[in-house]
């Protein structure tokens, strides 16, 4: 595969989905998908990324990636 270079003025960003970042939502299709043991590695969306408790660490990671401009 050929190398690809982004333009110097290209800005990367970060997005999230509430289910991925917060977890705990039992009223959606992904929860039902997980309840049926359909994830390849057996993980469950109810736990998510624990952003509620790790938001400071997550913000620092975004800053390290220069996403604070």
mmJSON file of the N, C-alpha and C atoms, coordinates in Angstrom:
{"data_MODEL":{"atom_site":{
"group_PDB":["ATOM","ATOM","ATOM","ATOM","ATOM","ATOM","ATOM","ATOM","ATOM","ATOM","ATOM","ATOM","ATOM","ATOM","ATOM","ATOM","ATOM","ATOM","ATOM","ATOM","ATOM","ATOM","ATOM","ATOM","ATOM","ATOM","ATOM","ATOM","ATOM","ATOM","ATOM","ATOM","ATOM","ATOM","ATOM","ATOM","ATOM","ATOM","ATOM","ATOM","ATOM","ATOM","ATOM","ATOM","ATOM","ATOM","ATOM","ATOM","ATOM","ATOM","ATOM","ATOM","ATOM","ATOM","ATOM","ATOM","ATOM","ATOM","ATOM","ATOM","ATOM","ATOM","ATOM","ATOM","ATOM","ATOM","ATOM","ATOM","ATOM","ATOM","ATOM","ATOM","ATOM","ATOM","ATOM","ATOM","ATOM","ATOM","ATOM","ATOM","ATOM","ATOM","ATOM","ATOM","ATOM","ATOM","ATOM","ATOM","ATOM","ATOM","ATOM","ATOM","ATOM","ATOM","ATOM","ATOM","ATOM","ATOM","ATOM","ATOM","ATOM","ATOM","ATOM","ATOM","ATOM","ATOM","ATOM","ATOM","ATOM","ATOM","ATOM","ATOM","ATOM","ATOM","ATOM","ATOM","ATOM","ATOM","ATOM","ATOM","ATOM","ATOM","ATOM","ATOM","ATOM","ATOM","ATOM","ATOM","ATOM","ATOM","ATOM","ATOM","ATOM","ATOM","ATOM","ATOM","ATOM","ATOM","ATOM","ATOM","ATOM","ATOM","ATOM","ATOM","ATOM","ATOM","ATOM","ATOM","ATOM","ATOM","ATOM","ATOM","ATOM","ATOM","ATOM","ATOM","ATOM","ATOM","ATOM","ATOM","ATOM","ATOM","ATOM","ATOM","ATOM","ATOM","ATOM","ATOM","ATOM","ATOM","ATOM","ATOM","ATOM","ATOM","ATOM","ATOM","ATOM","ATOM","ATOM","ATOM","ATOM","ATOM","ATOM","ATOM","ATOM","ATOM","ATOM","ATOM","ATOM","ATOM","ATOM","ATOM","ATOM","ATOM","ATOM","ATOM","ATOM","ATOM","ATOM","ATOM","ATOM","ATOM","ATOM","ATOM","ATOM","ATOM","ATOM"],
"id":[1,2,3,4,5,6,7,8,9,10,11,12,13,14,15,16,17,18,19,20,21,22,23,24,25,26,27,28,29,30,31,32,33,34,35,36,37,38,39,40,41,42,43,44,45,46,47,48,49,50,51,52,53,54,55,56,57,58,59,60,61,62,63,64,65,66,67,68,69,70,71,72,73,74,75,76,77,78,79,80,81,82,83,84,85,86,87,88,89,90,91,92,93,94,95,96,97,98,99,100,101,102,103,104,105,106,107,108,109,110,111,112,113,114,115,116,117,118,119,120,121,122,123,124,125,126,127,128,129,130,131,132,133,134,135,136,137,138,139,140,141,142,143,144,145,146,147,148,149,150,151,152,153,154,155,156,157,158,159,160,161,162,163,164,165,166,167,168,169,170,171,172,173,174,175,176,177,178,179,180,181,182,183,184,185,186,187,188,189,190,191,192,193,194,195,196,197,198,199,200,201,202,203,204,205,206,207],
"type_symbol":["N","C","C","N","C","C","N","C","C","N","C","C","N","C","C","N","C","C","N","C","C","N","C","C","N","C","C","N","C","C","N","C","C","N","C","C","N","C","C","N","C","C","N","C","C","N","C","C","N","C","C","N","C","C","N","C","C","N","C","C","N","C","C","N","C","C","N","C","C","N","C","C","N","C","C","N","C","C","N","C","C","N","C","C","N","C","C","N","C","C","N","C","C","N","C","C","N","C","C","N","C","C","N","C","C","N","C","C","N","C","C","N","C","C","N","C","C","N","C","C","N","C","C","N","C","C","N","C","C","N","C","C","N","C","C","N","C","C","N","C","C","N","C","C","N","C","C","N","C","C","N","C","C","N","C","C","N","C","C","N","C","C","N","C","C","N","C","C","N","C","C","N","C","C","N","C","C","N","C","C","N","C","C","N","C","C","N","C","C","N","C","C","N","C","C","N","C","C","N","C","C","N","C","C","N","C","C"],
"label_atom_id":["N","CA","C","N","CA","C","N","CA","C","N","CA","C","N","CA","C","N","CA","C","N","CA","C","N","CA","C","N","CA","C","N","CA","C","N","CA","C","N","CA","C","N","CA","C","N","CA","C","N","CA","C","N","CA","C","N","CA","C","N","CA","C","N","CA","C","N","CA","C","N","CA","C","N","CA","C","N","CA","C","N","CA","C","N","CA","C","N","CA","C","N","CA","C","N","CA","C","N","CA","C","N","CA","C","N","CA","C","N","CA","C","N","CA","C","N","CA","C","N","CA","C","N","CA","C","N","CA","C","N","CA","C","N","CA","C","N","CA","C","N","CA","C","N","CA","C","N","CA","C","N","CA","C","N","CA","C","N","CA","C","N","CA","C","N","CA","C","N","CA","C","N","CA","C","N","CA","C","N","CA","C","N","CA","C","N","CA","C","N","CA","C","N","CA","C","N","CA","C","N","CA","C","N","CA","C","N","CA","C","N","CA","C","N","CA","C","N","CA","C","N","CA","C","N","CA","C","N","CA","C","N","CA","C","N","CA","C","N","CA","C"],
"label_alt_id":[null,null,null,null,null,null,null,null,null,null,null,null,null,null,null,null,null,null,null,null,null,null,null,null,null,null,null,null,null,null,null,null,null,null,null,null,null,null,null,null,null,null,null,null,null,null,null,null,null,null,null,null,null,null,null,null,null,null,null,null,null,null,null,null,null,null,null,null,null,null,null,null,null,null,null,null,null,null,null,null,null,null,null,null,null,null,null,null,null,null,null,null,null,null,null,null,null,null,null,null,null,null,null,null,null,null,null,null,null,null,null,null,null,null,null,null,null,null,null,null,null,null,null,null,null,null,null,null,null,null,null,null,null,null,null,null,null,null,null,null,null,null,null,null,null,null,null,null,null,null,null,null,null,null,null,null,null,null,null,null,null,null,null,null,null,null,null,null,null,null,null,null,null,null,null,null,null,null,null,null,null,null,null,null,null,null,null,null,null,null,null,null,null,null,null,null,null,null,null,null,null,null,null,null,null,null,null],
"label_comp_id":["UNK","UNK","UNK","UNK","UNK","UNK","UNK","UNK","UNK","UNK","UNK","UNK","UNK","UNK","UNK","UNK","UNK","UNK","UNK","UNK","UNK","UNK","UNK","UNK","UNK","UNK","UNK","UNK","UNK","UNK","UNK","UNK","UNK","UNK","UNK","UNK","UNK","UNK","UNK","UNK","UNK","UNK","UNK","UNK","UNK","UNK","UNK","UNK","UNK","UNK","UNK","UNK","UNK","UNK","UNK","UNK","UNK","UNK","UNK","UNK","UNK","UNK","UNK","UNK","UNK","UNK","UNK","UNK","UNK","UNK","UNK","UNK","UNK","UNK","UNK","UNK","UNK","UNK","UNK","UNK","UNK","UNK","UNK","UNK","UNK","UNK","UNK","UNK","UNK","UNK","UNK","UNK","UNK","UNK","UNK","UNK","UNK","UNK","UNK","UNK","UNK","UNK","UNK","UNK","UNK","UNK","UNK","UNK","UNK","UNK","UNK","UNK","UNK","UNK","UNK","UNK","UNK","UNK","UNK","UNK","UNK","UNK","UNK","UNK","UNK","UNK","UNK","UNK","UNK","UNK","UNK","UNK","UNK","UNK","UNK","UNK","UNK","UNK","UNK","UNK","UNK","UNK","UNK","UNK","UNK","UNK","UNK","UNK","UNK","UNK","UNK","UNK","UNK","UNK","UNK","UNK","UNK","UNK","UNK","UNK","UNK","UNK","UNK","UNK","UNK","UNK","UNK","UNK","UNK","UNK","UNK","UNK","UNK","UNK","UNK","UNK","UNK","UNK","UNK","UNK","UNK","UNK","UNK","UNK","UNK","UNK","UNK","UNK","UNK","UNK","UNK","UNK","UNK","UNK","UNK","UNK","UNK","UNK","UNK","UNK","UNK","UNK","UNK","UNK","UNK","UNK","UNK"],
"label_asym_id":["A","A","A","A","A","A","A","A","A","A","A","A","A","A","A","A","A","A","A","A","A","A","A","A","A","A","A","A","A","A","A","A","A","A","A","A","A","A","A","A","A","A","A","A","A","A","A","A","A","A","A","A","A","A","A","A","A","A","A","A","A","A","A","A","A","A","A","A","A","A","A","A","A","A","A","A","A","A","A","A","A","A","A","A","A","A","A","A","A","A","A","A","A","A","A","A","A","A","A","A","A","A","A","A","A","A","A","A","A","A","A","A","A","A","A","A","A","A","A","A","A","A","A","A","A","A","A","A","A","A","A","A","A","A","A","A","A","A","A","A","A","A","A","A","A","A","A","A","A","A","A","A","A","A","A","A","A","A","A","A","A","A","A","A","A","A","A","A","A","A","A","A","A","A","A","A","A","A","A","A","A","A","A","A","A","A","A","A","A","A","A","A","A","A","A","A","A","A","A","A","A","A","A","A","A","A","A"],
"label_entity_id":["1","1","1","1","1","1","1","1","1","1","1","1","1","1","1","1","1","1","1","1","1","1","1","1","1","1","1","1","1","1","1","1","1","1","1","1","1","1","1","1","1","1","1","1","1","1","1","1","1","1","1","1","1","1","1","1","1","1","1","1","1","1","1","1","1","1","1","1","1","1","1","1","1","1","1","1","1","1","1","1","1","1","1","1","1","1","1","1","1","1","1","1","1","1","1","1","1","1","1","1","1","1","1","1","1","1","1","1","1","1","1","1","1","1","1","1","1","1","1","1","1","1","1","1","1","1","1","1","1","1","1","1","1","1","1","1","1","1","1","1","1","1","1","1","1","1","1","1","1","1","1","1","1","1","1","1","1","1","1","1","1","1","1","1","1","1","1","1","1","1","1","1","1","1","1","1","1","1","1","1","1","1","1","1","1","1","1","1","1","1","1","1","1","1","1","1","1","1","1","1","1","1","1","1","1","1","1"],
"label_seq_id":[1,1,1,2,2,2,3,3,3,4,4,4,5,5,5,6,6,6,7,7,7,8,8,8,9,9,9,10,10,10,11,11,11,12,12,12,13,13,13,14,14,14,15,15,15,16,16,16,17,17,17,18,18,18,19,19,19,20,20,20,21,21,21,22,22,22,23,23,23,24,24,24,25,25,25,26,26,26,27,27,27,28,28,28,29,29,29,30,30,30,31,31,31,32,32,32,33,33,33,34,34,34,35,35,35,36,36,36,37,37,37,38,38,38,39,39,39,40,40,40,41,41,41,42,42,42,43,43,43,44,44,44,45,45,45,46,46,46,47,47,47,48,48,48,49,49,49,50,50,50,51,51,51,52,52,52,53,53,53,54,54,54,55,55,55,56,56,56,57,57,57,58,58,58,59,59,59,60,60,60,61,61,61,62,62,62,63,63,63,64,64,64,65,65,65,66,66,66,67,67,67,68,68,68,69,69,69],
"pdbx_PDB_ins_code":[null,null,null,null,null,null,null,null,null,null,null,null,null,null,null,null,null,null,null,null,null,null,null,null,null,null,null,null,null,null,null,null,null,null,null,null,null,null,null,null,null,null,null,null,null,null,null,null,null,null,null,null,null,null,null,null,null,null,null,null,null,null,null,null,null,null,null,null,null,null,null,null,null,null,null,null,null,null,null,null,null,null,null,null,null,null,null,null,null,null,null,null,null,null,null,null,null,null,null,null,null,null,null,null,null,null,null,null,null,null,null,null,null,null,null,null,null,null,null,null,null,null,null,null,null,null,null,null,null,null,null,null,null,null,null,null,null,null,null,null,null,null,null,null,null,null,null,null,null,null,null,null,null,null,null,null,null,null,null,null,null,null,null,null,null,null,null,null,null,null,null,null,null,null,null,null,null,null,null,null,null,null,null,null,null,null,null,null,null,null,null,null,null,null,null,null,null,null,null,null,null,null,null,null,null,null,null],
"Cartn_x":[0.844,0.0,0.893,0.513,1.297,1.111,2.169,2.084,1.138,0.511,-0.4,-0.033,0.02,0.356,-0.785,-1.218,-2.253,-1.649,-2.423,-1.923,-1.533,-0.611,-0.142,-1.269,-2.287,-3.372,-4.547,-4.375,-5.436,-5.613,-6.842,-7.132,-7.842,-7.308,-7.963,-8.86,-9.879,-10.785,-11.147,-11.95,-12.394,-13.913,-14.548,-15.99,-16.277,-17.418,-17.832,-19.306,-19.718,-21.134,-21.431,-22.573,-22.87,-22.746,-23.18,-23.084,-21.629,-20.758,-19.35,-18.629,-18.973,-18.203,-18.795,-20.114,-20.761,-21.228,-21.744,-22.279,-23.572,-24.031,-25.199,-26.537,-26.563,-27.822,-28.344,-29.478,-30.062,-31.153,-31.443,-32.544,-32.029,-31.288,-30.79,-30.446,-30.241,-29.933,-28.603,-27.606,-26.29,-26.338,-27.144,-27.278,-27.86,-28.9,-29.493,-28.492,-27.693,-26.651,-25.665,-25.232,-24.296,-24.943,-26.203,-26.921,-27.034,-26.989,-27.072,-25.683,-24.662,-23.274,-22.769,-23.05,-22.649,-21.347,-20.738,-19.445,-18.362,-17.417,-16.381,-15.542,-15.237,-14.366,-15.122,-16.438,-17.235,-17.44,-16.956,-17.151,-18.614,-18.976,-20.364,-20.368,-21.304,-21.365,-21.825,-22.313,-22.814,-21.68,-20.443,-19.305,-18.705,-18.641,-18.12,-16.696,-16.339,-14.965,-14.774,-15.799,-15.727,-15.302,-15.746,-15.383,-15.865,-16.971,-17.527,-16.482,-15.702,-14.67,-13.29,-13.103,-11.769,-11.694,-12.648,-12.702,-11.423,-10.79,-9.556,-8.448,-8.324,-7.329,-7.628,-8.909,-9.289,-8.969,-9.244,-8.934,-7.434,-6.659,-5.194,-4.692,-5.283,-4.891,-5.178,-6.321,-6.635,-5.649,-5.262,-4.27,-2.93,-2.531,-1.264,-1.279,-2.449,-2.589,-2.842,-2.666,-2.817,-4.223,-5.228,-6.616,-7.24,-6.407,-6.907,-6.779,-6.616,-6.474,-7.799],
"Cartn_y":[-1.166,0.0,1.235,2.216,3.445,4.314,5.044,5.988,7.126,7.663,8.788,9.855,11.09,12.187,13.201,13.565,14.577,15.955,16.888,18.259,18.853,19.794,20.415,21.067,21.559,22.251,21.328,20.022,19.066,18.93,18.988,18.865,17.546,16.808,15.589,15.946,15.172,15.415,14.114,14.234,13.084,13.133,12.004,11.909,10.734,10.774,9.67,9.384,8.247,7.884,7.569,7.991,7.832,6.387,5.443,4.046,3.621,4.069,3.685,4.334,5.541,6.293,6.211,6.147,6.143,4.761,3.976,2.668,2.783,1.665,1.641,1.734,1.972,2.131,0.759,0.383,-0.916,-0.816,0.388,0.593,0.916,-0.002,0.195,-1.148,-1.127,-2.359,-2.965,-2.144,-2.678,-3.461,-3.005,-3.744,-5.133,-5.177,-6.466,-7.343,-6.754,-7.473,-8.115,-7.35,-7.869,-8.944,-8.753,-9.732,-11.084,-11.071,-12.309,-12.899,-12.368,-12.85,-12.84,-11.752,-11.664,-10.9,-10.381,-9.716,-10.779,-10.531,-11.521,-11.876,-10.855,-11.112,-11.246,-11.251,-11.449,-10.21,-9.058,-7.842,-7.423,-6.593,-6.135,-4.615,-3.985,-2.53,-1.874,-2.621,-2.027,-1.349,-1.822,-1.24,-0.051,-0.106,0.974,1.363,2.626,3.094,3.758,3.769,4.34,5.805,6.528,7.944,8.75,8.355,9.059,9.191,8.139,8.146,8.511,8.486,8.689,9.912,10.826,11.956,12.789,12.971,13.768,13.076,11.78,11.017,11.085,10.96,11.026,12.397,13.456,14.807,14.978,14.464,14.547,13.784,12.648,11.896,12.695,13.375,14.208,15.37,15.946,17.038,16.539,15.335,14.754,14.563,14.375,14.206,15.54,16.626,17.985,18.245,17.729,17.962,19.053,19.899,20.963,22.341,22.406,23.713,24.246],
"Cartn_z":[0.0,0.0,0.0,-0.785,-0.899,0.342,0.708,1.818,1.462,2.484,2.296,3.303,2.866,3.765,3.767,4.97,5.1,4.887,4.357,4.195,5.554,5.561,6.809,7.6,6.932,7.63,7.966,7.792,8.079,9.591,10.056,11.485,11.768,12.713,13.173,14.346,14.554,15.663,16.36,17.368,18.143,18.265,18.07,18.26,19.189,19.785,20.65,20.424,20.888,20.938,22.398,22.863,24.286,24.748,23.952,24.36,24.524,23.631,23.691,24.86,25.161,26.146,27.554,27.645,28.955,29.378,28.448,28.787,29.571,30.09,30.946,30.251,28.95,28.225,27.793,28.328,28.011,26.95,26.487,25.561,24.156,23.571,22.212,21.581,20.283,19.55,19.952,20.248,20.61,21.907,22.869,24.111,23.821,23.0,22.651,21.902,21.029,20.297,21.275,22.268,23.272,24.136,24.479,25.302,24.598,23.285,22.509,22.253,22.946,22.836,21.398,20.694,19.29,19.075,20.137,19.947,19.822,18.957,18.665,19.893,20.707,21.852,23.175,23.12,24.319,25.18,24.727,25.51,25.482,26.427,26.532,26.61,25.922,25.839,27.14,28.092,29.323,30.101,29.937,30.646,29.92,28.626,27.791,28.179,27.952,28.175,29.531,30.355,31.705,31.696,30.683,30.567,31.769,32.352,33.519,34.621,34.818,35.857,35.337,34.015,33.437,32.535,32.673,31.739,31.745,32.911,32.947,32.152,32.315,31.557,30.059,29.689,28.281,27.675,28.407,27.928,27.765,28.705,28.588,27.365,27.08,25.883,24.617,24.577,23.412,23.285,24.415,24.382,23.883,24.305,23.834,22.326,21.766,20.317,19.623,20.378,19.852,19.326,20.033,19.647,20.502,21.085,21.958,21.324,20.018,19.369,18.899],
"occupancy":[1.0,1.0,1.0,1.0,1.0,1.0,1.0,1.0,1.0,1.0,1.0,1.0,1.0,1.0,1.0,1.0,1.0,1.0,1.0,1.0,1.0,1.0,1.0,1.0,1.0,1.0,1.0,1.0,1.0,1.0,1.0,1.0,1.0,1.0,1.0,1.0,1.0,1.0,1.0,1.0,1.0,1.0,1.0,1.0,1.0,1.0,1.0,1.0,1.0,1.0,1.0,1.0,1.0,1.0,1.0,1.0,1.0,1.0,1.0,1.0,1.0,1.0,1.0,1.0,1.0,1.0,1.0,1.0,1.0,1.0,1.0,1.0,1.0,1.0,1.0,1.0,1.0,1.0,1.0,1.0,1.0,1.0,1.0,1.0,1.0,1.0,1.0,1.0,1.0,1.0,1.0,1.0,1.0,1.0,1.0,1.0,1.0,1.0,1.0,1.0,1.0,1.0,1.0,1.0,1.0,1.0,1.0,1.0,1.0,1.0,1.0,1.0,1.0,1.0,1.0,1.0,1.0,1.0,1.0,1.0,1.0,1.0,1.0,1.0,1.0,1.0,1.0,1.0,1.0,1.0,1.0,1.0,1.0,1.0,1.0,1.0,1.0,1.0,1.0,1.0,1.0,1.0,1.0,1.0,1.0,1.0,1.0,1.0,1.0,1.0,1.0,1.0,1.0,1.0,1.0,1.0,1.0,1.0,1.0,1.0,1.0,1.0,1.0,1.0,1.0,1.0,1.0,1.0,1.0,1.0,1.0,1.0,1.0,1.0,1.0,1.0,1.0,1.0,1.0,1.0,1.0,1.0,1.0,1.0,1.0,1.0,1.0,1.0,1.0,1.0,1.0,1.0,1.0,1.0,1.0,1.0,1.0,1.0,1.0,1.0,1.0,1.0,1.0,1.0,1.0,1.0,1.0],
"B_iso_or_equiv":[0.0,0.0,0.0,0.0,0.0,0.0,0.0,0.0,0.0,0.0,0.0,0.0,0.0,0.0,0.0,0.0,0.0,0.0,0.0,0.0,0.0,0.0,0.0,0.0,0.0,0.0,0.0,0.0,0.0,0.0,0.0,0.0,0.0,0.0,0.0,0.0,0.0,0.0,0.0,0.0,0.0,0.0,0.0,0.0,0.0,0.0,0.0,0.0,0.0,0.0,0.0,0.0,0.0,0.0,0.0,0.0,0.0,0.0,0.0,0.0,0.0,0.0,0.0,0.0,0.0,0.0,0.0,0.0,0.0,0.0,0.0,0.0,0.0,0.0,0.0,0.0,0.0,0.0,0.0,0.0,0.0,0.0,0.0,0.0,0.0,0.0,0.0,0.0,0.0,0.0,0.0,0.0,0.0,0.0,0.0,0.0,0.0,0.0,0.0,0.0,0.0,0.0,0.0,0.0,0.0,0.0,0.0,0.0,0.0,0.0,0.0,0.0,0.0,0.0,0.0,0.0,0.0,0.0,0.0,0.0,0.0,0.0,0.0,0.0,0.0,0.0,0.0,0.0,0.0,0.0,0.0,0.0,0.0,0.0,0.0,0.0,0.0,0.0,0.0,0.0,0.0,0.0,0.0,0.0,0.0,0.0,0.0,0.0,0.0,0.0,0.0,0.0,0.0,0.0,0.0,0.0,0.0,0.0,0.0,0.0,0.0,0.0,0.0,0.0,0.0,0.0,0.0,0.0,0.0,0.0,0.0,0.0,0.0,0.0,0.0,0.0,0.0,0.0,0.0,0.0,0.0,0.0,0.0,0.0,0.0,0.0,0.0,0.0,0.0,0.0,0.0,0.0,0.0,0.0,0.0,0.0,0.0,0.0,0.0,0.0,0.0,0.0,0.0,0.0,0.0,0.0,0.0],
"pdbx_formal_charge":[null,null,null,null,null,null,null,null,null,null,null,null,null,null,null,null,null,null,null,null,null,null,null,null,null,null,null,null,null,null,null,null,null,null,null,null,null,null,null,null,null,null,null,null,null,null,null,null,null,null,null,null,null,null,null,null,null,null,null,null,null,null,null,null,null,null,null,null,null,null,null,null,null,null,null,null,null,null,null,null,null,null,null,null,null,null,null,null,null,null,null,null,null,null,null,null,null,null,null,null,null,null,null,null,null,null,null,null,null,null,null,null,null,null,null,null,null,null,null,null,null,null,null,null,null,null,null,null,null,null,null,null,null,null,null,null,null,null,null,null,null,null,null,null,null,null,null,null,null,null,null,null,null,null,null,null,null,null,null,null,null,null,null,null,null,null,null,null,null,null,null,null,null,null,null,null,null,null,null,null,null,null,null,null,null,null,null,null,null,null,null,null,null,null,null,null,null,null,null,null,null,null,null,null,null,null,null],
"auth_seq_id":[1,1,1,2,2,2,3,3,3,4,4,4,5,5,5,6,6,6,7,7,7,8,8,8,9,9,9,10,10,10,11,11,11,12,12,12,13,13,13,14,14,14,15,15,15,16,16,16,17,17,17,18,18,18,19,19,19,20,20,20,21,21,21,22,22,22,23,23,23,24,24,24,25,25,25,26,26,26,27,27,27,28,28,28,29,29,29,30,30,30,31,31,31,32,32,32,33,33,33,34,34,34,35,35,35,36,36,36,37,37,37,38,38,38,39,39,39,40,40,40,41,41,41,42,42,42,43,43,43,44,44,44,45,45,45,46,46,46,47,47,47,48,48,48,49,49,49,50,50,50,51,51,51,52,52,52,53,53,53,54,54,54,55,55,55,56,56,56,57,57,57,58,58,58,59,59,59,60,60,60,61,61,61,62,62,62,63,63,63,64,64,64,65,65,65,66,66,66,67,67,67,68,68,68,69,69,69],
"auth_comp_id":["UNK","UNK","UNK","UNK","UNK","UNK","UNK","UNK","UNK","UNK","UNK","UNK","UNK","UNK","UNK","UNK","UNK","UNK","UNK","UNK","UNK","UNK","UNK","UNK","UNK","UNK","UNK","UNK","UNK","UNK","UNK","UNK","UNK","UNK","UNK","UNK","UNK","UNK","UNK","UNK","UNK","UNK","UNK","UNK","UNK","UNK","UNK","UNK","UNK","UNK","UNK","UNK","UNK","UNK","UNK","UNK","UNK","UNK","UNK","UNK","UNK","UNK","UNK","UNK","UNK","UNK","UNK","UNK","UNK","UNK","UNK","UNK","UNK","UNK","UNK","UNK","UNK","UNK","UNK","UNK","UNK","UNK","UNK","UNK","UNK","UNK","UNK","UNK","UNK","UNK","UNK","UNK","UNK","UNK","UNK","UNK","UNK","UNK","UNK","UNK","UNK","UNK","UNK","UNK","UNK","UNK","UNK","UNK","UNK","UNK","UNK","UNK","UNK","UNK","UNK","UNK","UNK","UNK","UNK","UNK","UNK","UNK","UNK","UNK","UNK","UNK","UNK","UNK","UNK","UNK","UNK","UNK","UNK","UNK","UNK","UNK","UNK","UNK","UNK","UNK","UNK","UNK","UNK","UNK","UNK","UNK","UNK","UNK","UNK","UNK","UNK","UNK","UNK","UNK","UNK","UNK","UNK","UNK","UNK","UNK","UNK","UNK","UNK","UNK","UNK","UNK","UNK","UNK","UNK","UNK","UNK","UNK","UNK","UNK","UNK","UNK","UNK","UNK","UNK","UNK","UNK","UNK","UNK","UNK","UNK","UNK","UNK","UNK","UNK","UNK","UNK","UNK","UNK","UNK","UNK","UNK","UNK","UNK","UNK","UNK","UNK","UNK","UNK","UNK","UNK","UNK","UNK"],
"auth_asym_id":["A","A","A","A","A","A","A","A","A","A","A","A","A","A","A","A","A","A","A","A","A","A","A","A","A","A","A","A","A","A","A","A","A","A","A","A","A","A","A","A","A","A","A","A","A","A","A","A","A","A","A","A","A","A","A","A","A","A","A","A","A","A","A","A","A","A","A","A","A","A","A","A","A","A","A","A","A","A","A","A","A","A","A","A","A","A","A","A","A","A","A","A","A","A","A","A","A","A","A","A","A","A","A","A","A","A","A","A","A","A","A","A","A","A","A","A","A","A","A","A","A","A","A","A","A","A","A","A","A","A","A","A","A","A","A","A","A","A","A","A","A","A","A","A","A","A","A","A","A","A","A","A","A","A","A","A","A","A","A","A","A","A","A","A","A","A","A","A","A","A","A","A","A","A","A","A","A","A","A","A","A","A","A","A","A","A","A","A","A","A","A","A","A","A","A","A","A","A","A","A","A","A","A","A","A","A","A"],
"auth_atom_id":["N","CA","C","N","CA","C","N","CA","C","N","CA","C","N","CA","C","N","CA","C","N","CA","C","N","CA","C","N","CA","C","N","CA","C","N","CA","C","N","CA","C","N","CA","C","N","CA","C","N","CA","C","N","CA","C","N","CA","C","N","CA","C","N","CA","C","N","CA","C","N","CA","C","N","CA","C","N","CA","C","N","CA","C","N","CA","C","N","CA","C","N","CA","C","N","CA","C","N","CA","C","N","CA","C","N","CA","C","N","CA","C","N","CA","C","N","CA","C","N","CA","C","N","CA","C","N","CA","C","N","CA","C","N","CA","C","N","CA","C","N","CA","C","N","CA","C","N","CA","C","N","CA","C","N","CA","C","N","CA","C","N","CA","C","N","CA","C","N","CA","C","N","CA","C","N","CA","C","N","CA","C","N","CA","C","N","CA","C","N","CA","C","N","CA","C","N","CA","C","N","CA","C","N","CA","C","N","CA","C","N","CA","C","N","CA","C","N","CA","C","N","CA","C","N","CA","C","N","CA","C","N","CA","C","N","CA","C","N","CA","C"],
"pdbx_PDB_model_num":[1,1,1,1,1,1,1,1,1,1,1,1,1,1,1,1,1,1,1,1,1,1,1,1,1,1,1,1,1,1,1,1,1,1,1,1,1,1,1,1,1,1,1,1,1,1,1,1,1,1,1,1,1,1,1,1,1,1,1,1,1,1,1,1,1,1,1,1,1,1,1,1,1,1,1,1,1,1,1,1,1,1,1,1,1,1,1,1,1,1,1,1,1,1,1,1,1,1,1,1,1,1,1,1,1,1,1,1,1,1,1,1,1,1,1,1,1,1,1,1,1,1,1,1,1,1,1,1,1,1,1,1,1,1,1,1,1,1,1,1,1,1,1,1,1,1,1,1,1,1,1,1,1,1,1,1,1,1,1,1,1,1,1,1,1,1,1,1,1,1,1,1,1,1,1,1,1,1,1,1,1,1,1,1,1,1,1,1,1,1,1,1,1,1,1,1,1,1,1,1,1,1,1,1,1,1,1]
}}}
